[in-house]
Amino acid sequence: MIKTKLSIAVAAFSAVAAAGVSAQEAVPGPTVEEVIVTGSRIARDPLSTTGPITIVDSEAISRSGVGTIDELLNQLPSMGTTGINANDNNGGMGLAFVDLRNLGSARTLVLVNGRRFVSSASGVSSAVDMNNIPVDMIDRIEVLTDGASAVYGADAVAGVINVVMKDSYDGLRINARAGSTTEGGGENGEISFTFGNEGERGNFIANISHSQRDEITYNDRDWAGLQSSMSPNGNILTSYGNFAIGEDGVSLGEYSTYDIGQHMWLSGAMERTSATASGTFSLTNSVELFGEASYTTKTTNQQLAAQPMYAGNGFELDAEKHLPAEIQSQLQEAWQEAYDAWEANGSNPDDEKFPYPGDTWAYGIGDDGIDGFNDLRIRPVAGGTRDSEQKTDTYRFLGGIRGDLNNGWSWDAFASYGKNEGENVTANSYNKTKLNEIFSGEAGLDYEFAGGMSPEIINYFSYDDREDNEYELINIGASLTGDIEAVQFQGGALGFATGVEYREESGEFNPSPETQSGETFGNQQDATGGEYDVAEVFAEFNLPILAGVKGAEELTADVAVRYSDFSTFGGESTGKVGLLYAPIEDVRIRSSFSTSFRAPGIYELFSGSAQSYETLTDPCSTGEANTKGQGAYCDKVSPGFEQAGSQVPTNIGGNQELQPEEAESFTFGVVWTPSFVDDLSITLDYYDISVENAITNPDLQRILDDCFRDGIATACNSVTRGAGDQIVRLEGAQMNIGQIDTRGVDIDIVQNLHFDAGRLALRAQATRMLEYTEYNEQTETESDYLGEVGLTGGMYVDWRGLASATWYGNGWDAGIQAQYFDSGISASPYELAIDSQTYLNLRGGWDATDSLRVSAGLDNVTNEEPQDTSGYSDWNSFYDFQGRYYWAGVSYQF
């Protein structure tokens, strides 16, 4: 076997997560002192890495019972919570991302076997859908939590997740797993076949797997529910009161909300089939061919209630034309009653108890009931739910050659091609142009919508919205590594690695013609397309300065540099310097400083105007949702103005003027492995990351508050009001908005206790966030997120933790795991107290025979429920929506 295959020995180190506790008894194989680990291209003792690494091995993966990688990784305290997952039913598109340090998925570089994987979100995002990597083929996952752009290139701002696949197997193994929730919904299962052969000159391994996950609906959970101001019959909002339309279409009653939760899903459904293969063939004793191939086809589904229609999203109903005479008469009577009360109480336009019932006093609009009309809000429930289905195919092919030279150096070269393509269909969408034809009479249909829409109307303006996307990645590289014997330190020869890489990325996203033209009641979106290429050269040095001397058991320095030439931005250099010092054998002190670089992705640069509906609170609303009260700068809205629902039309398109992000990362840590205690390690690491020129969407709620509460003119320039004084456009396009700073401390304690009857493995991990701020150059304001829990995503609580205790007996094992989230405050403007949360999970396994293993687990044993983050049915998607969940699996090896 050639030297480059020594990396298999990392498996012996994986169970201790770079903390220094031997785990070679768990993974048989040769003992090798120097291996390749994430964060460096130079082989060395894993304890000599200058940056913190967490390794999740195949045993931990199989014992977890998870169906996708993100489910497991998101438990790690170092993970942020802005990555999309199965709980993102509204807008999640069936994708699963991971996110280090809350810095966003695009700033976390995902590798497979140390090389880039094709991006896979809407065809143009720079994030990797973890659903495309089969769990049963994973040997280990390496999580590097310091900047690594100098080693791996752009995007490694927050760190790197390297998924190392199994590269050898002899025989056939069948794995089957199934799980369900005690509350209903979310049933899932998977069957997987892994087979391979090991020969004298090479090996081959392949896997075929099929998995399925069912949806969880609002009706499946007692705690879930969602009320809306848009009802099937219609609700009328005026400046003198709000009214509900009866089923007869002509009578007005007391205003009431409508339960749309009965039509909604909490978590989406997925069906996935994947095939993966890899192999090697030795041409000579020192030259080897290698190859990898994978294909995943995936179908995901989500369901939302029928499309809401109101003035803010284009349902521009003319009250005098389109409301029945009976309703107009009742509105006039209600207006007259409100006017009489206003007049009898002094005719004061500022009287909050008896406000003027017209539109806006200052505008002097007429004094009749129709002029006081603001909005008819309706939801065509009879037309069916918005059912979305995505079908995606992801391919990846890689081939290469590697070998050893006579002087002990190693080399390799590779080329890879990846492609992701997909189609999204949303049934029961509605066309604004067709609706206007109904309003104008051109369609020849009844245009009175009060009391609900007829089947004829729904059939006329409904359609199935279709969009497609694709993304391609071409990656070529070559590297050379070895020791420069001519440069000797007391601890050994200078380690060196160098290489070149070339990468082409291209993507396109093609919304339907209705979406591009803005005819849809959903999100308007222009087509997107673009490409770029980058050529890179890198070098890395390992300086073993001292070893085995008094006061310095080890003193090692790492230096890495990379130059990248982007077709879109030109050249950029990044660097990294690391230091490891062990004054005694029991203690290692490590530190690193690095600069990172992230170029804007294709979507960020080239996507045209795109509309979204963001959950925000209008500071000028007098409704109950505005818990802070009406802002001081709301003089241009009518008295008694209420926001139409909680979603504000927002432009979130791309920006070709974007510039690359630059980041600096600093880490400092101590690893203590006391010799007087067997198998104990304690690791403490401090991190400090600063991202300048940060590419992000602005804080939209902050823009609204800055404008209407504080009167900041630059913020008001981003807001446009329209019919009924509703916000009809909020500018939220991507921009280099300022700076993100985050600091914190990671703690990892591992203890193995050995007894005659077996072994007890204990582990506790925690992250204490010390800072997370964003400075907005646009408004010259700073947002402090520390201690905040986002309404539907983003979590910046002080403490996150993960602890486990596992007993390994003779042919069986059992354990308990606890995952902890600290308490916090929900995002502005609600600022509700959010309680801490602890999830308890049980695991067990039994080796019934040498070939048969049975395992089972129970997650969220105490059936903890997520807490409403707004008081109006919002839940952070990172909390557990499943509730108590049980699973069982069986593995048989032939």
LORO-798941 format. One line per 8 residues: number of its first residue (from 1); for each residue x, y negated, z negated of C-alpha. Coordinates in steps of 0.2 Angstrom, whole numbers, plus 5000, padded with zeros to 4 digits. Last residue first. Layout:
<rs>
NUM	X/Y/Z | ...
</rs>
This chain:
<rs>
894	4887/5058/4976 | 4884/5044/4964 | 4867/5040/4956 | 4862/5024/4949 | 4846/5020/4940 | 4838/5004/4934 | 4825/4997/4922 | 4817/4980/4920
886	4807/4971/4907 | 4802/4952/4907 | 4795/4942/4893 | 4792/4924/4900 | 4794/4922/4919 | 4795/4903/4919 | 4812/4902/4910 | 4819/4885/4909
878	4830/4879/4924 | 4815/4872/4933 | 4812/4858/4921 | 4793/4858/4918 | 4780/4845/4923 | 4762/4846/4918 | 4757/4829/4913 | 4765/4827/4896
870	4781/4823/4905 | 4794/4837/4901 | 4781/4850/4897 | 4790/4863/4887 | 4795/4880/4894 | 4788/4896/4885 | 4798/4908/4875 | 4792/4926/4876
862	4801/4932/4860 | 4811/4945/4870 | 4816/4933/4884 | 4823/4948/4894 | 4821/4966/4890 | 4833/4978/4898 | 4836/4995/4906 | 4850/5007/4912
854	4851/5025/4918 | 4867/5032/4925 | 4869/5048/4935 | 4885/5055/4942 | 4895/5060/4927 | 4879/5064/4918 | 4866/5055/4908 | 4878/5040/4907
846	4866/5029/4897 | 4863/5010/4897 | 4856/4996/4887 | 4852/4978/4887 | 4842/4966/4876 | 4839/4947/4880 | 4836/4933/4868 | 4832/4916/4874
838	4835/4901/4863 | 4827/4883/4867 | 4830/4867/4859 | 4815/4855/4858 | 4811/4841/4870 | 4807/4825/4863 | 4797/4814/4876 | 4806/4800/4884
830	4792/4798/4897 | 4800/4784/4907 | 4813/4790/4909 | 4819/4808/4908 | 4815/4820/4894 | 4824/4818/4878 | 4835/4832/4871 | 4836/4848/4861
822	4851/4860/4864 | 4850/4875/4876 | 4855/4892/4870 | 4856/4909/4878 | 4857/4925/4866 | 4863/4942/4872 | 4860/4959/4864 | 4869/4975/4867
814	4868/4994/4870 | 4880/5006/4877 | 4880/5025/4881 | 4893/5038/4886 | 4902/5039/4870 | 4898/5022/4862 | 4900/5005/4868 | 4892/4992/4857
806	4888/4975/4865 | 4886/4958/4856 | 4883/4943/4866 | 4883/4924/4865 | 4879/4910/4878 | 4879/4892/4873 | 4874/4874/4879 | 4876/4859/4868
798	4874/4840/4871 | 4859/4841/4884 | 4862/4835/4901 | 4849/4845/4911 | 4844/4841/4929 | 4828/4848/4937 | 4809/4846/4935 | 4807/4831/4923
790	4826/4830/4919 | 4832/4834/4901 | 4843/4820/4894 | 4855/4821/4880 | 4869/4812/4890 | 4861/4804/4905 | 4868/4786/4903 | 4863/4776/4918
782	4874/4761/4922 | 4868/4745/4931 | 4876/4734/4944 | 4860/4736/4955 | 4868/4742/4971 | 4885/4747/4962 | 4876/4760/4952 | 4886/4767/4938
774	4882/4785/4934 | 4886/4792/4916 | 4888/4809/4909 | 4898/4810/4893 | 4902/4822/4878 | 4895/4838/4884 | 4898/4852/4872 | 4900/4869/4881
766	4898/4885/4873 | 4904/4903/4875 | 4903/4917/4862 | 4909/4935/4864 | 4908/4951/4854 | 4913/4969/4860 | 4910/4983/4848 | 4919/4998/4852
758	4916/5017/4849 | 4913/5030/4836 | 4931/5030/4829 | 4930/5011/4828 | 4938/4997/4839 | 4932/4979/4837 | 4934/4968/4852 | 4933/4949/4850
750	4931/4935/4863 | 4929/4917/4859 | 4926/4904/4872 | 4924/4885/4869 | 4922/4872/4883 | 4923/4853/4879 | 4916/4839/4888 | 4918/4824/4900
742	4907/4817/4914 | 4909/4801/4925 | 4900/4797/4941 | 4904/4782/4950 | 4896/4770/4963 | 4882/4772/4976 | 4891/4778/4991 | 4874/4780/4999
734	4860/4793/5003 | 4843/4785/5007 | 4831/4780/4992 | 4821/4766/4999 | 4804/4766/4992 | 4789/4765/5004 | 4770/4765/5002 | 4770/4758/4984
726	4751/4756/4981 | 4744/4738/4980 | 4728/4745/4987 | 4735/4746/5004 | 4753/4742/5005 | 4768/4739/4993 | 4787/4740/4998 | 4801/4743/4986
718	4820/4743/4990 | 4822/4724/4990 | 4814/4724/4973 | 4830/4732/4966 | 4841/4718/4973 | 4829/4705/4965 | 4831/4712/4948 | 4815/4707/4939
710	4818/4716/4923 | 4802/4727/4921 | 4796/4727/4939 | 4812/4727/4949 | 4824/4736/4937 | 4810/4748/4932 | 4807/4753/4950 | 4825/4755/4954
702	4828/4765/4938 | 4814/4777/4943 | 4823/4779/4960 | 4840/4783/4953 | 4849/4781/4970 | 4852/4796/4981 | 4870/4802/4980 | 4887/4800/4988
694	4899/4795/4974 | 4912/4782/4980 | 4922/4788/4964 | 4919/4804/4955 | 4927/4805/4938 | 4930/4822/4929 | 4936/4825/4911 | 4938/4842/4904
686	4943/4849/4887 | 4947/4867/4885 | 4947/4878/4869 | 4950/4897/4870 | 4950/4909/4856 | 4956/4927/4859 | 4954/4942/4848 | 4959/4960/4853
678	4968/4965/4837 | 4971/4952/4824 | 4989/4948/4818 | 4995/4945/4835 | 4984/4929/4837 | 4978/4926/4854 | 4975/4907/4855 | 4972/4899/4871
670	4973/4879/4871 | 4966/4868/4884 | 4968/4851/4893 | 4959/4847/4909 | 4959/4832/4920 | 4950/4829/4936 | 4950/4814/4948 | 4938/4812/4962
662	4936/4804/4979 | 4920/4804/4989 | 4921/4802/5008 | 4912/4787/5016 | 4894/4785/5021 | 4890/4773/5035 | 4881/4787/5045 | 4868/4787/5032
654	4855/4801/5030 | 4837/4800/5025 | 4828/4800/5008 | 4814/4787/5012 | 4802/4788/4997 | 4783/4789/4996 | 4779/4789/4978 | 4771/4804/4969
646	4762/4803/4952 | 4745/4800/4958 | 4738/4784/4965 | 4745/4772/4952 | 4732/4761/4943 | 4729/4742/4945 | 4718/4735/4931 | 4722/4717/4937
638	4727/4717/4955 | 4746/4718/4959 | 4757/4703/4963 | 4760/4698/4945 | 4769/4714/4941 | 4785/4707/4934 | 4783/4709/4916 | 4780/4728/4917
630	4764/4737/4913 | 4765/4748/4898 | 4779/4760/4892 | 4768/4775/4893 | 4764/4773/4911 | 4755/4790/4913 | 4739/4782/4904 | 4735/4771/4919
622	4739/4752/4919 | 4751/4754/4933 | 4764/4740/4936 | 4779/4751/4931 | 4775/4764/4944 | 4779/4781/4937 | 4789/4793/4948 | 4788/4811/4955
614	4796/4809/4972 | 4786/4811/4988 | 4799/4813/5002 | 4801/4805/5019 | 4816/4807/5031 | 4824/4794/5042 | 4837/4802/5052 | 4850/4815/5046
606	4867/4812/5053 | 4879/4808/5038 | 4871/4816/5023 | 4864/4831/5033 | 4881/4834/5042 | 4890/4833/5025 | 4899/4819/5018 | 4918/4822/5015
598	4923/4828/4998 | 4940/4825/4991 | 4949/4830/4975 | 4963/4824/4964 | 4971/4835/4951 | 4977/4835/4934 | 4980/4850/4924 | 4984/4856/4906
590	4988/4872/4897 | 4994/4876/4879 | 4997/4894/4876 | 4998/4901/4858 | 5001/4919/4852 | 5018/4922/4861 | 5025/4906/4853 | 5028/4889/4861
582	5018/4894/4876 | 5017/4879/4888 | 5007/4879/4904 | 5007/4864/4916 | 4997/4859/4931 | 4999/4846/4945 | 4986/4845/4959 | 4986/4835/4975
574	4974/4828/4988 | 4978/4820/5004 | 4966/4812/5017 | 4967/4809/5036 | 4954/4803/5048 | 4936/4800/5044 | 4924/4810/5056 | 4937/4821/5065
566	4944/4825/5048 | 4963/4827/5045 | 4966/4836/5028 | 4983/4836/5019 | 4985/4847/5004 | 4997/4847/4989 | 5000/4859/4975 | 5011/4859/4960
558	5011/4871/4946 | 5022/4871/4931 | 5027/4885/4919 | 5035/4885/4901 | 5034/4902/4893 | 5040/4909/4877 | 5046/4892/4873 | 5052/4888/4856
550	5065/4901/4856 | 5067/4908/4873 | 5057/4921/4882 | 5053/4911/4898 | 5057/4894/4904 | 5055/4884/4920 | 5044/4896/4930 | 5040/4883/4943
542	5025/4888/4954 | 5024/4878/4971 | 5010/4876/4982 | 5009/4869/5000 | 4994/4865/5011 | 4990/4860/5029 | 4973/4856/5036 | 4963/4853/5052
534	4945/4847/5051 | 4931/4848/5063 | 4914/4839/5064 | 4897/4842/5070 | 4880/4834/5071 | 4861/4836/5072 | 4846/4830/5063 | 4828/4828/5069
526	4818/4814/5060 | 4808/4818/5045 | 4791/4812/5039 | 4786/4821/5023 | 4768/4828/5022 | 4753/4819/5029 | 4759/4823/5046 | 4758/4811/5060
518	4775/4803/5056 | 4782/4806/5073 | 4796/4818/5067 | 4783/4828/5057 | 4771/4829/5071 | 4784/4834/5083 | 4789/4848/5071 | 4806/4847/5062
510	4822/4851/5071 | 4837/4853/5060 | 4855/4855/5067 | 4871/4860/5061 | 4890/4861/5066 | 4906/4865/5056 | 4923/4868/5063 | 4937/4873/5052
502	4956/4874/5054 | 4968/4880/5041 | 4987/4880/5039 | 4998/4888/5026 | 5010/4887/5012 | 5014/4897/4996 | 5030/4896/4985 | 5036/4903/4968
494	5052/4896/4962 | 5063/4910/4955 | 5063/4916/4937 | 5061/4909/4919 | 5078/4901/4918 | 5074/4893/4935 | 5081/4898/4951 | 5079/4890/4968
486	5089/4901/4981 | 5077/4915/4977 | 5062/4906/4985 | 5048/4918/4979 | 5034/4922/4991 | 5019/4916/5001 | 5014/4913/5019 | 4997/4908/5025
478	4986/4908/5040 | 4969/4901/5044 | 4954/4900/5056 | 4936/4895/5051 | 4921/4893/5062 | 4905/4888/5054 | 4888/4887/5061 | 4872/4880/5055
470	4854/4882/5061 | 4837/4875/5059 | 4819/4877/5064 | 4802/4868/5060 | 4784/4873/5062 | 4769/4864/5055 | 4753/4875/5057 | 4738/4863/5062
462	4723/4854/5054 | 4714/4839/5062 | 4700/4847/5071 | 4697/4863/5061 | 4696/4852/5045 | 4683/4841/5053 | 4672/4855/5059 | 4674/4864/5043
454	4666/4849/5034 | 4676/4839/5022 | 4670/4835/5005 | 4657/4825/4995 | 4663/4809/5003 | 4671/4812/5020 | 4659/4802/5031 | 4667/4803/5048
446	4654/4815/5057 | 4662/4821/5073 | 4663/4814/5090 | 4682/4814/5090 | 4683/4796/5097 | 4672/4790/5082 | 4686/4779/5076 | 4688/4788/5059
438	4688/4805/5068 | 4702/4799/5080 | 4711/4792/5065 | 4711/4810/5058 | 4718/4817/5074 | 4732/4804/5073 | 4735/4808/5055 | 4738/4827/5058
430	4735/4839/5043 | 4745/4855/5038 | 4736/4871/5034 | 4750/4882/5036 | 4768/4877/5033 | 4780/4887/5045 | 4799/4887/5042 | 4812/4894/5054
422	4829/4899/5051 | 4847/4901/5057 | 4863/4903/5048 | 4879/4907/5057 | 4897/4912/5051 | 4913/4915/5061 | 4929/4920/5053 | 4948/4920/5059
414	4962/4927/5048 | 4981/4926/5046 | 4991/4934/5032 | 5009/4933/5025 | 5019/4941/5011 | 5037/4938/5005 | 5048/4952/4998 | 5063/4949/5009
406	5058/4963/5021 | 5041/4955/5025 | 5025/4961/5019 | 5008/4961/5029 | 4992/4953/5034 | 4980/4954/5049 | 4963/4947/5050 | 4945/4948/5055
398	4929/4940/5048 | 4911/4941/5053 | 4897/4932/5045 | 4878/4932/5050 | 4863/4924/5041 | 4845/4926/5047 | 4832/4915/5039 | 4813/4916/5039
390	4804/4903/5029 | 4786/4904/5024 | 4775/4889/5017 | 4757/4891/5013 | 4748/4874/5010 | 4732/4880/5002 | 4715/4881/5012 | 4704/4870/5022
382	4690/4870/5009 | 4703/4862/4997 | 4702/4846/5007 | 4710/4835/4994 | 4702/4817/4992 | 4707/4801/4985 | 4696/4786/4991 | 4706/4770/4987
374	4705/4752/4981 | 4687/4745/4983 | 4685/4728/4975 | 4681/4721/4992 | 4667/4734/4994 | 4659/4728/4978 | 4657/4710/4982 | 4666/4694/4977
366	4676/4690/4992 | 4695/4689/4991 | 4703/4674/4982 | 4721/4680/4983 | 4725/4674/4966 | 4711/4683/4958 | 4716/4699/4965 | 4704/4713/4971
358	4688/4708/4963 | 4682/4714/4946 | 4690/4700/4935 | 4695/4709/4919 | 4684/4711/4904 | 4696/4719/4891 | 4712/4713/4899 | 4706/4695/4900
350	4719/4687/4912 | 4706/4681/4925 | 4696/4673/4910 | 4677/4670/4915 | 4672/4667/4897 | 4665/4683/4891 | 4648/4682/4900 | 4657/4680/4917
342	4667/4696/4914 | 4652/4705/4909 | 4642/4699/4923 | 4656/4704/4935 | 4657/4721/4928 | 4639/4724/4930 | 4639/4717/4948 | 4653/4728/4953
334	4644/4743/4946 | 4629/4738/4956 | 4639/4735/4972 | 4648/4752/4970 | 4631/4761/4969 | 4625/4752/4985 | 4641/4757/4994 | 4638/4775/4988
326	4620/4775/4995 | 4626/4767/5011 | 4638/4781/5015 | 4656/4777/5015 | 4666/4777/5031 | 4662/4760/5039 | 4661/4748/5024 | 4675/4758/5014
318	4687/4759/5029 | 4698/4774/5025 | 4717/4773/5027 | 4722/4790/5022 | 4741/4786/5026 | 4751/4792/5012 | 4748/4778/4999 | 4730/4776/5004
310	4725/4794/4998 | 4725/4812/5005 | 4732/4827/4995 | 4737/4842/5005 | 4729/4858/4999 | 4737/4866/4984 | 4755/4873/4985 | 4761/4890/4990
302	4779/4896/4992 | 4786/4910/5003 | 4803/4918/5007 | 4808/4929/5021 | 4827/4935/5022 | 4838/4943/5034 | 4856/4945/5029 | 4870/4951/5039
294	4888/4954/5034 | 4905/4958/5041 | 4922/4960/5035 | 4939/4965/5042 | 4957/4969/5038 | 4972/4974/5048 | 4988/4980/5039 | 5006/4978/5041
286	5020/4984/5029 | 5019/5003/5030 | 5013/5001/5048 | 4997/4998/5057 | 4987/5000/5040 | 4968/4999/5043 | 4957/4990/5031 | 4938/4989/5029
278	4923/4979/5025 | 4904/4981/5027 | 4888/4972/5022 | 4870/4975/5027 | 4856/4964/5019 | 4837/4965/5018 | 4827/4952/5008 | 4809/4949/5003
270	4806/4933/4993 | 4791/4926/4983 | 4791/4908/4975 | 4789/4903/4957 | 4776/4892/4949 | 4763/4895/4962 | 4748/4883/4965 | 4729/4885/4969
262	4723/4886/4951 | 4735/4872/4947 | 4725/4860/4957 | 4713/4857/4942 | 4703/4841/4947 | 4703/4825/4937 | 4687/4816/4932 | 4678/4799/4936
254	4661/4798/4929 | 4647/4801/4942 | 4643/4794/4959 | 4630/4801/4970 | 4631/4802/4989 | 4641/4816/4995 | 4629/4830/4988 | 4644/4838/4979
246	4646/4822/4968 | 4658/4808/4971 | 4669/4804/4955 | 4671/4786/4950 | 4684/4774/4944 | 4681/4756/4938 | 4681/4738/4941 | 4696/4736/4952
238	4691/4751/4962 | 4696/4770/4963 | 4684/4782/4971 | 4687/4801/4969 | 4683/4814/4982 | 4673/4829/4984 | 4688/4841/4984 | 4697/4831/4971
230	4713/4820/4972 | 4716/4813/4954 | 4726/4829/4950 | 4727/4840/4935 | 4740/4854/4934 | 4741/4869/4923 | 4754/4881/4916 | 4754/4886/4898
222	4743/4901/4900 | 4754/4908/4914 | 4748/4919/4928 | 4735/4906/4934 | 4750/4895/4938 | 4756/4908/4950 | 4771/4919/4949 | 4777/4926/4966
214	4783/4943/4970 | 4801/4948/4972 | 4808/4961/4985 | 4824/4969/4988 | 4833/4979/5002 | 4851/4985/5002 | 4863/4992/5014 | 4881/4993/5008
206	4898/4997/5017 | 4915/5002/5012 | 4930/5008/5023 | 4948/5012/5019 | 4965/5013/5027 | 4980/5023/5032 | 4979/5038/5020 | 4960/5038/5019
198	4947/5031/5008 | 4929/5032/5013 | 4913/5022/5010 | 4895/5021/5004 | 4884/5010/4995 | 4865/5011/4996 | 4854/4999/4988 | 4836/4999/4982
190	4828/4983/4974 | 4813/4978/4964 | 4802/4964/4959 | 4786/4960/4950 | 4785/4941/4946 | 4767/4941/4942 | 4759/4945/4926 | 4761/4940/4907
182	4772/4956/4903 | 4784/4952/4917 | 4790/4966/4929 | 4806/4974/4934 | 4813/4987/4946 | 4830/4994/4950 | 4838/5007/4962 | 4856/5011/4965
174	4862/5024/4977 | 4880/5028/4978 | 4889/5038/4992 | 4907/5043/4993 | 4924/5035/4992 | 4924/5016/4989 | 4936/5002/4993 | 4935/4983/4995
166	4922/4977/4982 | 4918/4959/4985 | 4926/4944/4976 | 4914/4930/4974 | 4925/4914/4971 | 4916/4900/4963 | 4926/4884/4963 | 4927/4868/4954
158	4918/4851/4951 | 4926/4843/4966 | 4930/4858/4976 | 4921/4851/4991 | 4936/4848/5002 | 4951/4860/5003 | 4955/4876/4994 | 4972/4873/4985
150	4973/4854/4984 | 4954/4853/4983 | 4954/4863/4967 | 4946/4852/4953 | 4944/4861/4937 | 4931/4874/4932 | 4937/4890/4941 | 4923/4903/4941
142	4929/4920/4947 | 4915/4932/4951 | 4919/4951/4951 | 4917/4967/4961 | 4902/4961/4971 | 4894/4974/4983 | 4879/4978/4972 | 4874/4959/4971
134	4872/4956/4990 | 4877/4939/4995 | 4864/4929/5005 | 4853/4925/4990 | 4868/4914/4984 | 4862/4900/4997 | 4878/4891/5000 | 4878/4872/5000
126	4884/4859/5013 | 4867/4856/5020 | 4863/4855/5038 | 4853/4871/5043 | 4839/4868/5030 | 4851/4876/5018 | 4863/4889/5022 | 4881/4884/5023
118	4893/4898/5030 | 4905/4906/5017 | 4922/4899/5015 | 4937/4911/5010 | 4944/4917/4994 | 4935/4934/4995 | 4919/4925/4997 | 4920/4906/4992
110	4908/4894/4985 | 4914/4876/4983 | 4904/4866/4970 | 4902/4848/4974 | 4888/4851/4986 | 4879/4860/4972 | 4877/4845/4962 | 4888/4837/4948
102	4879/4845/4934 | 4896/4852/4928 | 4896/4866/4940 | 4881/4869/4952 | 4874/4885/4959 | 4861/4886/4973 | 4847/4898/4977 | 4835/4894/4992
94	4817/4900/4994 | 4813/4883/5002 | 4814/4874/4985 | 4803/4860/4990 | 4789/4863/4979 | 4791/4881/4972 | 4807/4877/4964 | 4806/4891/4951
86	4816/4903/4962 | 4832/4892/4961 | 4839/4875/4966 | 4855/4869/4958 | 4852/4854/4946 | 4855/4864/4931 | 4874/4862/4928 | 4885/4878/4925
78	4898/4877/4912 | 4887/4885/4899 | 4886/4901/4910 | 4868/4907/4911 | 4866/4899/4928 | 4879/4912/4934 | 4868/4927/4931 | 4852/4921/4940
70	4863/4913/4953 | 4870/4930/4959 | 4853/4937/4964 | 4843/4952/4958 | 4848/4952/4940 | 4849/4968/4929 | 4862/4960/4918 | 4871/4977/4915
62	4876/4978/4933 | 4883/4960/4934 | 4893/4963/4917 | 4900/4979/4924 | 4904/4971/4940 | 4915/4958/4932 | 4911/4940/4927 | 4927/4930/4927
54	4929/4913/4919 | 4944/4903/4923 | 4952/4888/4914 | 4967/4879/4924 | 4986/4881/4921 | 4986/4900/4925 | 4999/4909/4916 | 4988/4921/4907
46	4983/4928/4924 | 5001/4934/4927 | 5006/4927/4944 | 5003/4929/4963 | 5004/4912/4972 | 4988/4907/4981 | 4981/4898/4966 | 4965/4892/4958
38	4956/4909/4960 | 4967/4924/4955 | 4981/4933/4964 | 4990/4946/4954 | 5007/4948/4945 | 5010/4960/4931 | 5002/4976/4939 | 4995/4991/4929
30	4988/5003/4941 | 4970/5008/4940 | 4956/5012/4928 | 4944/4998/4923 | 4937/4998/4905 | 4953/5003/4897 | 4962/4989/4905 | 4952/4976/4895
22	4966/4967/4887 | 4962/4951/4878 | 4970/4935/4886 | 4956/4923/4888 | 4955/4923/4906 | 4937/4929/4906 | 4941/4944/4895 | 4931/4957/4905
14	4940/4951/4921 | 4958/4956/4917 | 4958/4974/4922 | 4948/4968/4937 | 4962/4957/4942 | 4972/4972/4946 | 4964/4974/4963 | 4975/4958/4967
6	4989/4970/4971 | 4983/4972/4988 | 4994/4958/4995 | 5009/4969/4991 | 5006/4982/5004 | 5000/5000/5000
</rs>
